[in-house]
Amino acid sequence: MRLITVLCLVATVAGCAATEQSQRPAAGPLPASARPAYNLSGYSPAFKDGYVDGCETAKKSTYGLKDERRFPVDAQYRLGWNDGFSLCGRKP
């Protein structure tokens, strides 16, 4: 009986660990097919990338990130990230 209890406990802990691993995004930018879709027609590609990253960061989604190498040197990305973070972080 004790062996069954221990096995169930180990299986539960292992299942939780596997679930947490699978929810973490891969390092680096997401491929275009995996990124959330926003209607940002008319904006530059750098702005769009920044907006999506900023908005998803504000929503605390698994897609949220800030490209730390791009943010200080790409003004369009930085502007998009700040706009996305500000607009998506507001409470309705």
DRENTORKOL-3810 file (N, C-alpha, C; in nm, 4 decimals):
REM DRENTORKOL-3810
@n.u->0.0824; n.v->-0.1194; n.w->0.0000; ca.u->0.0000; ca.v->0.0000; ca.w->0.0000; c.u->0.0869; c.v->0.1258; c.w->0.0000
@n.u->0.1929; n.v->0.1229; n.w->0.0785; ca.u->0.2822; ca.v->0.2371; ca.w->0.0859; c.u->0.3531; c.v->0.2593; c.w->-0.0479
@n.u->0.3875; n.v->0.1516; n.w->-0.1151; ca.u->0.4545; ca.v->0.1598; ca.w->-0.2439; c.u->0.3641; c.v->0.2277; c.w->-0.3473
@n.u->0.2374; n.v->0.1957; n.w->-0.3463; ca.u->0.1422; ca.v->0.2574; ca.w->-0.4396; c.u->0.1309; c.v->0.4068; c.w->-0.4119
@n.u->0.1259; n.v->0.4457; n.w->-0.2867; ca.u->0.1174; ca.v->0.5860; ca.w->-0.2489; c.u->0.2407; c.v->0.6617; c.w->-0.2967
@n.u->0.3582; n.v->0.6043; n.w->-0.2761; ca.u->0.4825; ca.v->0.6688; ca.w->-0.3185; c.u->0.4871; c.v->0.6815; c.w->-0.4705
@n.u->0.4452; n.v->0.5779; n.w->-0.5416; ca.u->0.4451; ca.v->0.5831; ca.w->-0.6873; c.u->0.3484; c.v->0.6899; c.w->-0.7401
@n.u->0.2329; n.v->0.7017; n.w->-0.6788; ca.u->0.1369; ca.v->0.8044; ca.w->-0.7192; c.u->0.1934; c.v->0.9443; c.w->-0.6937
@n.u->0.2598; n.v->0.9627; n.w->-0.5812; ca.u->0.3200; ca.v->1.0916; ca.w->-0.5484; c.u->0.4296; c.v->1.1267; c.w->-0.6486
@n.u->0.5137; n.v->1.0320; n.w->-0.6815; ca.u->0.6212; ca.v->1.0555; ca.w->-0.7780; c.u->0.5627; c.v->1.0887; c.w->-0.9158
@n.u->0.4594; n.v->1.0174; n.w->-0.9570; ca.u->0.3967; ca.v->1.0428; ca.w->-1.0866; c.u->0.3341; c.v->1.1823; c.w->-1.0909
@n.u->0.2735; n.v->1.2241; n.w->-0.9826; ca.u->0.2122; ca.v->1.3565; ca.w->-0.9760; c.u->0.3173; c.v->1.4658; c.w->-0.9865
@n.u->0.4244; n.v->1.4525; n.w->-0.9116; ca.u->0.5314; ca.v->1.5527; ca.w->-0.9148; c.u->0.5958; c.v->1.5565; c.w->-1.0535
@n.u->0.6206; n.v->1.4425; n.w->-1.1130; ca.u->0.6801; ca.v->1.4374; ca.w->-1.2465; c.u->0.5870; c.v->1.5000; c.w->-1.3499
@n.u->0.4580; n.v->1.4787; n.w->-1.3375; ca.u->0.3616; ca.v->1.5377; ca.w->-1.4289; c.u->0.3580; c.v->1.6881; c.w->-1.4193
@n.u->0.3674; n.v->1.7436; n.w->-1.3005; ca.u->0.3694; ca.v->1.8884; ca.w->-1.2820; c.u->0.4966; c.v->1.9486; c.w->-1.3403
@n.u->0.6074; n.v->1.8838; n.w->-1.3199; ca.u->0.7341; ca.v->1.9341; ca.w->-1.3728; c.u->0.7309; c.v->1.9356; c.w->-1.5247
@n.u->0.6753; n.v->1.8339; n.w->-1.5862; ca.u->0.6685; ca.v->1.8281; ca.w->-1.7323; c.u->0.5754; c.v->1.9366; c.w->-1.7857
@n.u->0.4679; n.v->1.9658; n.w->-1.7152; ca.u->0.3743; ca.v->2.0679; ca.w->-1.7590; c.u->0.4389; c.v->2.2057; c.w->-1.7546
@n.u->0.5124; n.v->2.2366; n.w->-1.6493; ca.u->0.5779; ca.v->2.3655; ca.w->-1.6395; c.u->0.6817; c.v->2.3822; c.w->-1.7491
@n.u->0.7550; n.v->2.2788; n.w->-1.7817; ca.u->0.8548; ca.v->2.2850; ca.w->-1.8875; c.u->0.7890; c.v->2.3144; c.w->-2.0215
@n.u->0.6764; n.v->2.2500; n.w->-2.0501; ca.u->0.6141; ca.v->2.2653; ca.w->-2.1811; c.u->0.5508; c.v->2.4025; c.w->-2.1997
@n.u->0.5236; n.v->2.4773; n.w->-2.0920; ca.u->0.4613; ca.v->2.6076; ca.w->-2.1042; c.u->0.5627; c.v->2.7193; c.w->-2.1236
@n.u->0.6894; n.v->2.6911; n.w->-2.1038; ca.u->0.7900; ca.v->2.7948; ca.w->-2.1210; c.u->0.8216; c.v->2.8122; c.w->-2.2680
@n.u->0.8319; n.v->2.9371; n.w->-2.3132; ca.u->0.8657; ca.v->2.9580; ca.w->-2.4533; c.u->1.0134; c.v->2.9288; c.w->-2.4784
@n.u->1.0446; n.v->2.8956; n.w->-2.6007; ca.u->1.1833; ca.v->2.8749; ca.w->-2.6385; c.u->1.2554; c.v->3.0094; c.w->-2.6353
@n.u->1.3847; n.v->3.0056; n.w->-2.6127; ca.u->1.4633; ca.v->3.1279; ca.w->-2.6089; c.u->1.4665; c.v->3.1911; c.w->-2.7474
@n.u->1.4672; n.v->3.3227; n.w->-2.7506; ca.u->1.4765; ca.v->3.3934; ca.w->-2.8775; c.u->1.3401; c.v->3.4277; c.w->-2.9342
@n.u->1.3394; n.v->3.4984; n.w->-3.0472; ca.u->1.2134; ca.v->3.5391; ca.w->-3.1091; c.u->1.1331; c.v->3.4190; c.w->-3.1587
@n.u->1.0039; n.v->3.4332; n.w->-3.1565; ca.u->0.9154; ca.v->3.3264; ca.w->-3.2037; c.u->0.9069; c.v->3.3290; c.w->-3.3552
@n.u->0.8858; n.v->3.2125; n.w->-3.4163; ca.u->0.8606; ca.v->3.2132; ca.w->-3.5605; c.u->0.7291; c.v->3.2841; c.w->-3.5884
@n.u->0.7162; n.v->3.3389; n.w->-3.7074; ca.u->0.5958; ca.v->3.4168; ca.w->-3.7423; c.u->0.4680; c.v->3.3368; c.w->-3.7240
@n.u->0.4722; n.v->3.2066; n.w->-3.7468; ca.u->0.3514; ca.v->3.1248; ca.w->-3.7350; c.u->0.3067; c.v->3.1073; c.w->-3.5904
@n.u->0.3945; n.v->3.1276; n.w->-3.4939; ca.u->0.3608; ca.v->3.1073; ca.w->-3.3533; c.u->0.3270; c.v->3.2375; c.w->-3.2811
@n.u->0.3515; n.v->3.3496; n.w->-3.3448; ca.u->0.3270; ca.v->3.4787; ca.w->-3.2801; c.u->0.1778; c.v->3.5121; c.w->-3.2808
@n.u->0.1303; n.v->3.5771; n.w->-3.1759; ca.u->-0.0089; ca.v->3.6229; ca.w->-3.1754; c.u->-0.0318; c.v->3.7242; c.w->-3.2885
@n.u->-0.1508; n.v->3.7274; n.w->-3.3417; ca.u->-0.1830; ca.v->3.8160; ca.w->-3.4539; c.u->-0.2482; c.v->3.9453; c.w->-3.4035
@n.u->-0.1997; n.v->4.0569; n.w->-3.4537; ca.u->-0.2556; ca.v->4.1885; ca.w->-3.4236; c.u->-0.2746; c.v->4.2604; c.w->-3.5568
@n.u->-0.3758; n.v->4.3436; n.w->-3.5672; ca.u->-0.3971; ca.v->4.4213; ca.w->-3.6885; c.u->-0.3147; c.v->4.5491; c.w->-3.6781
@n.u->-0.1960; n.v->4.5445; n.w->-3.7359; ca.u->-0.1056; ca.v->4.6589; ca.w->-3.7322; c.u->-0.0656; c.v->4.6996; c.w->-3.8736
@n.u->-0.1602; n.v->4.6930; n.w->-3.9644; ca.u->-0.1292; ca.v->4.7288; ca.w->-4.1024; c.u->-0.0902; c.v->4.8764; c.w->-4.1091
@n.u->0.0077; n.v->4.9052; n.w->-4.1925; ca.u->0.0542; ca.v->5.0422; ca.w->-4.2071; c.u->0.1741; c.v->5.0753; c.w->-4.1206
@n.u->0.2100; n.v->4.9889; n.w->-4.0272; ca.u->0.3263; ca.v->5.0113; ca.w->-3.9413; c.u->0.4459; c.v->4.9343; c.w->-3.9947
@n.u->0.5636; n.v->4.9787; n.w->-3.9577; ca.u->0.6857; ca.v->4.9115; ca.w->-4.0024; c.u->0.6970; c.v->4.7735; c.w->-3.9364
@n.u->0.7698; n.v->4.6813; n.w->-3.9994; ca.u->0.7893; ca.v->4.5491; ca.w->-3.9388; c.u->0.8544; c.v->4.5564; c.w->-3.8002
@n.u->0.9472; n.v->4.6494; n.w->-3.7808; ca.u->1.0130; ca.v->4.6629; ca.w->-3.6503; c.u->0.9120; c.v->4.7078; c.w->-3.5438
@n.u->0.8250; n.v->4.8025; n.w->-3.5789; ca.u->0.7222; ca.v->4.8482; ca.w->-3.4856; c.u->0.6289; c.v->4.7335; c.w->-3.4495
@n.u->0.5866; n.v->4.6576; n.w->-3.5515; ca.u->0.4964; ca.v->4.5443; ca.w->-3.5282; c.u->0.5595; c.v->4.4430; c.w->-3.4331
@n.u->0.6864; n.v->4.4097; n.w->-3.4554; ca.u->0.7555; ca.v->4.3150; ca.w->-3.3672; c.u->0.7570; c.v->4.3674; c.w->-3.2244
@n.u->0.7903; n.v->4.4943; n.w->-3.2086; ca.u->0.7956; ca.v->4.5537; ca.w->-3.0758; c.u->0.6599; c.v->4.5578; c.w->-3.0080
@n.u->0.5570; n.v->4.5936; n.w->-3.0846; ca.u->0.4222; ca.v->4.6021; ca.w->-3.0280; c.u->0.3767; c.v->4.4660; c.w->-2.9753
@n.u->0.3940; n.v->4.3630; n.w->-3.0563; ca.u->0.3522; ca.v->4.2291; ca.w->-3.0140; c.u->0.4299; c.v->4.1875; c.w->-2.8887
@n.u->0.5611; n.v->4.2083; n.w->-2.8887; ca.u->0.6416; ca.v->4.1708; ca.w->-2.7728; c.u->0.5999; c.v->4.2486; c.w->-2.6484
@n.u->0.5774; n.v->4.3795; n.w->-2.6628; ca.u->0.5372; ca.v->4.4616; ca.w->-2.5486; c.u->0.3995; c.v->4.4268; c.w->-2.4961
@n.u->0.3064; n.v->4.4059; n.w->-2.5868; ca.u->0.1690; ca.v->4.3730; ca.w->-2.5471; c.u->0.1637; c.v->4.2385; c.w->-2.4759
@n.u->0.2303; n.v->4.1393; n.w->-2.5312; ca.u->0.2304; ca.v->4.0068; ca.w->-2.4692; c.u->0.3027; c.v->4.0090; c.w->-2.3347
@n.u->0.4028; n.v->4.0949; n.w->-2.3206; ca.u->0.4710; ca.v->4.1094; ca.w->-2.1918; c.u->0.3759; c.v->4.1700; c.w->-2.0895
@n.u->0.3012; n.v->4.2719; n.w->-2.1301; ca.u->0.2054; ca.v->4.3367; ca.w->-2.0391; c.u->0.0967; c.v->4.2399; c.w->-1.9956
@n.u->0.0548; n.v->4.1521; n.w->-2.0864; ca.u->-0.0493; ca.v->4.0537; ca.w->-2.0540; c.u->0.0069; c.v->3.9332; c.w->-1.9789
@n.u->0.1393; n.v->3.9318; n.w->-1.9607; ca.u->0.2076; ca.v->3.8230; ca.w->-1.8903; c.u->0.1808; c.v->3.6875; c.w->-1.9552
@n.u->0.1786; n.v->3.6874; n.w->-2.0889; ca.u->0.1582; ca.v->3.5622; ca.w->-2.1601; c.u->0.2919; c.v->3.4921; c.w->-2.1804
@n.u->0.2858; n.v->3.3698; n.w->-2.2244; ca.u->0.4086; ca.v->3.2943; ca.w->-2.2484; c.u->0.4831; c.v->3.3483; c.w->-2.3699
@n.u->0.4196; n.v->3.4342; n.w->-2.4498; ca.u->0.4836; ca.v->3.4920; ca.w->-2.5670; c.u->0.5530; c.v->3.6241; c.w->-2.5361
@n.u->0.5365; n.v->3.6741; n.w->-2.4161; ca.u->0.5937; ca.v->3.8031; ca.w->-2.3808; c.u->0.7449; c.v->3.7982; c.w->-2.3699
@n.u->0.8100; n.v->3.8936; n.w->-2.4320; ca.u->0.9539; ca.v->3.9067; ca.w->-2.4220; c.u->0.9944; c.v->4.0461; c.w->-2.4651
@n.u->1.1166; n.v->4.0800; n.w->-2.4346; ca.u->1.1748; ca.v->4.2051; ca.w->-2.4814; c.u->1.3086; c.v->4.1685; c.w->-2.5413
@n.u->1.3281; n.v->4.2008; n.w->-2.6671; ca.u->1.4549; ca.v->4.1722; ca.w->-2.7333; c.u->1.5572; c.v->4.2716; c.w->-2.6800
@n.u->1.6340; n.v->4.2298; n.w->-2.5817; ca.u->1.7256; ca.v->4.3195; ca.w->-2.5106; c.u->1.8353; c.v->4.3750; c.w->-2.6009
@n.u->1.8724; n.v->4.3029; n.w->-2.7052; ca.u->1.9750; ca.v->4.3548; ca.w->-2.7970; c.u->1.9157; c.v->4.4566; c.w->-2.8940
@n.u->1.7923; n.v->4.4377; n.w->-2.9315; ca.u->1.7286; ca.v->4.5243; ca.w->-3.0305; c.u->1.6700; c.v->4.6511; c.w->-2.9682
@n.u->1.6214; n.v->4.6410; n.w->-2.8460; ca.u->1.5497; ca.v->4.7511; ca.w->-2.7802; c.u->1.6317; c.v->4.8808; c.w->-2.7762
@n.u->1.7579; n.v->4.8788; n.w->-2.7344; ca.u->1.8305; ca.v->5.0064; ca.w->-2.7248; c.u->1.8751; c.v->5.0654; c.w->-2.8585
@n.u->1.8816; n.v->4.9853; n.w->-2.9645; ca.u->1.9368; ca.v->5.0354; ca.w->-3.0907; c.u->1.8333; c.v->5.0548; c.w->-3.2007
@n.u->1.7141; n.v->4.9989; n.w->-3.1880; ca.u->1.6114; ca.v->5.0070; ca.w->-3.2915; c.u->1.4958; c.v->5.0928; c.w->-3.2403
@n.u->1.4900; n.v->5.2166; n.w->-3.2863; ca.u->1.3892; ca.v->5.3113; ca.w->-3.2358; c.u->1.2474; c.v->5.2648; c.w->-3.2664
@n.u->1.2240; n.v->5.2061; n.w->-3.3839; ca.u->1.0894; ca.v->5.1591; ca.w->-3.4190; c.u->1.0463; c.v->5.0432; c.w->-3.3303
@n.u->1.1369; n.v->4.9491; n.w->-3.3051; ca.u->1.1053; ca.v->4.8373; ca.w->-3.2152; c.u->1.0741; c.v->4.8904; c.w->-3.0754
@n.u->1.1580; n.v->4.9818; n.w->-3.0262; ca.u->1.1394; ca.v->5.0388; ca.w->-2.8920; c.u->1.0055; c.v->5.1112; c.w->-2.8819
@n.u->0.9716; n.v->5.1912; n.w->-2.9841; ca.u->0.8437; ca.v->5.2630; ca.w->-2.9845; c.u->0.7265; c.v->5.1656; c.w->-2.9836
@n.u->0.7352; n.v->5.0613; n.w->-3.0669; ca.u->0.6295; ca.v->4.9603; ca.w->-3.0701; c.u->0.6168; c.v->4.8864; c.w->-2.9384
@n.u->0.7301; n.v->4.8494; n.w->-2.8792; ca.u->0.7276; ca.v->4.7764; ca.w->-2.7517; c.u->0.6631; c.v->4.8627; c.w->-2.6441
@n.u->0.7029; n.v->4.9884; n.w->-2.6343; ca.u->0.6465; ca.v->5.0773; ca.w->-2.5323; c.u->0.4970; c.v->5.0996; c.w->-2.5537
@n.u->0.4549; n.v->5.1182; n.w->-2.6800; ca.u->0.3115; ca.v->5.1360; ca.w->-2.7083; c.u->0.2332; c.v->5.0103; c.w->-2.6722
@n.u->0.2832; n.v->4.8955; n.w->-2.7149; ca.u->0.2146; ca.v->4.7698; ca.w->-2.6857; c.u->0.2039; c.v->4.7433; c.w->-2.5372
@n.u->0.3133; n.v->4.7672; n.w->-2.4670; ca.u->0.3141; ca.v->4.7443; ca.w->-2.3221; c.u->0.2157; c.v->4.8383; c.w->-2.2520
@n.u->0.2143; n.v->4.9650; n.w->-2.2936; ca.u->0.1253; ca.v->5.0628; ca.w->-2.2304; c.u->-0.0215; c.v->5.0336; c.w->-2.2583
@n.u->-0.0539; n.v->5.0073; n.w->-2.3842; ca.u->-0.1938; ca.v->4.9879; ca.w->-2.4215; c.u->-0.2498; c.v->4.8552; c.w->-2.3693
@n.u->-0.1722; n.v->4.7497; n.w->-2.3763; ca.u->-0.2230; ca.v->4.6199; ca.w->-2.3325; c.u->-0.2192; c.v->4.6027; c.w->-2.1809
@n.u->-0.1440; n.v->4.6870; n.w->-2.1129; ca.u->-0.1341; ca.v->4.6779; ca.w->-1.9676; c.u->-0.2435; c.v->4.7513; c.w->-1.8937
@n.u->-0.3228; n.v->4.8285; n.w->-1.9670; ca.u->-0.4318; ca.v->4.9045; ca.w->-1.9033; c.u->-0.5436; c.v->4.8122; c.w->-1.8610
@n.u->-0.6019; n.v->4.8451; n.w->-1.7504; ca.u->-0.7205; ca.v->4.7708; ca.w->-1.7019; c.u->-0.8436; c.v->4.8300; c.w->-1.7689
@n.u->-0.9351; n.v->4.7439; n.w->-1.8186; ca.u->-1.0572; ca.v->4.7963; ca.w->-1.8843; c.u->-1.1527; c.v->4.8618; c.w->-1.7880
END
